[in-house]
Amino acid sequence: MAVKDAVVSRFVALCKVQGIKPNELANLSGVTPSTVYSMLDSRRRDVSIVTIKKLCDGLGITLGEFFSTPQFDELEQEIQ
């Protein structure tokens, strides 16, 4: 799994747990809905750490909590 896919998967899971939709996540985070939908788009490769931080703030979690999951620990090295 690529890093971007892991980030998207984590946000989707957190939204499901909190019972919110991408639009609501955008509103809670102070970002535009298009930013959230762009992140969810499989054709987009990168997501900025600033965007991740804002979305975490909207969900009421820290970056540490966001990244402290086995799916991030098990990612393959990006260096080829």
C-alpha positions in Angstrom: 0.0 0.0 0.0 1.3 3.5 -0.9 1.5 6.2 1.8 -1.2 8.3 0.1 -3.5 5.3 0.1 -2.9 4.6 3.8 -3.6 8.3 4.6 -6.9 8.2 2.7 -7.9 4.8 4.2 -7.2 6.2 7.7 -9.3 9.3 7.1 -12.2 7.3 5.7 -12.1 5.0 8.7 -12.0 7.9 11.2 -14.9 9.6 9.4 -16.9 6.4 9.6 -16.2 6.0 13.3 -17.3 9.6 13.9 -20.3 9.3 11.6 -19.3 12.2 9.3 -19.1 12.7 5.6 -16.2 14.3 3.7 -18.1 17.6 3.4 -18.5 17.7 7.2 -14.8 16.9 7.7 -14.0 19.9 5.5 -16.2 22.1 7.5 -14.8 20.9 10.8 -11.2 21.4 9.5 -11.5 24.8 7.9 -10.6 23.5 4.5 -12.6 23.5 1.3 -14.7 20.5 0.4 -12.7 20.3 -2.8 -9.5 19.8 -0.8 -11.0 16.8 0.9 -12.5 15.3 -2.2 -9.1 15.9 -4.0 -7.3 14.0 -1.3 -9.8 11.1 -1.7 -9.3 11.0 -5.5 -7.1 8.0 -6.4 -5.6 9.9 -9.3 -4.0 12.5 -7.0 -0.6 11.2 -5.7 0.4 13.5 -2.8 -1.3 15.0 0.2 0.4 17.8 2.1 1.2 17.3 5.8 -0.4 20.7 6.4 -3.7 19.4 5.0 -3.4 16.2 7.1 -2.8 18.3 10.2 -5.9 20.5 9.5 -8.0 17.4 9.0 -6.7 15.9 12.2 -7.5 19.1 14.0 -11.1 18.9 12.7 -11.4 15.3 13.9 -9.9 16.3 17.3 -6.9 14.0 17.1 -3.1 14.7 17.0 -0.8 13.8 14.1 0.7 11.2 16.4 -2.7 9.5 17.0 -3.4 9.6 13.2 -0.1 7.9 12.3 0.0 5.5 15.2 -1.6 2.5 13.5 -0.2 -0.7 12.1 -1.1 0.3 8.5 1.6 3.1 8.7 4.1 0.9 10.5 3.8 -1.8 7.8 4.3 0.5 4.8 7.1 -0.4 2.3 10.1 1.8 1.9 9.5 4.6 -0.6 13.2 4.6 -1.7 13.8 2.4 -4.8 
